[in-house]
């Protein structure tokens, strides 16, 4: 189940994205304590859940900017 009523949704999403509590809290603009409470099973408010999902999505998308150098580009 992928919603706020599943007490493990945040743990699973954080593991998938590779986020720690502090990093996620900073990106989402909420406190570390709040992230820890939600990870512990507390249901978040809708606005808090939206912030968390937006922050988690930042790691799901590839980073914008210069593409990584490939071996073909460096050999030329």
N, C-alpha and C positions, 0 to 999 in steps of 0.2 A: 504494500500500500504506500503510495507516494503522496501523503498529505500530512497536515499538522496533527491529525488525530492519531497517527501512528507514532508512538513514543520513540521509535528508533529512526525516524526519517532523517533527522539532522545528522546523527552519527554516520549513517550510510552515505549521505550526500557529501559530508566532509571527507570521509575516507576516499570516495570516488574522485573528488576534486583535489585531494591532497592538502587540505587546509588544516591548520592548527587553530585552537580557540582564539588566541590573540590576533592572528592574522585576519581571521574571519570577522571578529568583532570590529577591528579597525576599518575594514572595507565596508562593512554593513552600517557602521556608524552607531553601534550599540555597545553596551558594556560587556566585558568578559563574563561577568556574573550572569547576565541575561543569557548569553550563549550557553553557559554551563547549566543553567536551570532548564533550558529547552532540551539540551542533550540528555538531561536527567529524566525527561518525561513530561515536563510542564508544557501545556499547549500554548503557543505564542499568539499574540494578537495578530490580526490580519496585516497591519502595517509592518509589524516586526517580521513576520514571515515573508512579506514581499521584499523587504530589505535583505534578508538572508538569502533568498533565492536569487536576487540580482547580484549579490556579492559572489555567490557560488557559481553563477554563470560566467563570471569573468575568467575563471580558469578553464571553463569548458570550451571557450572559443580560442582559436589560435591568436597569438599576439600580433598586433599590427606593427608595421614598421618595415625595416630592412629584412629581406629574406635571409635565411642562413646561407652561408657559403657552402657550395657543394664541391665535390672533388673535380667535377667537370669544369666549373667556373674557375677554380684555382689553377688548373692545369693549363688553361688557355692563355 
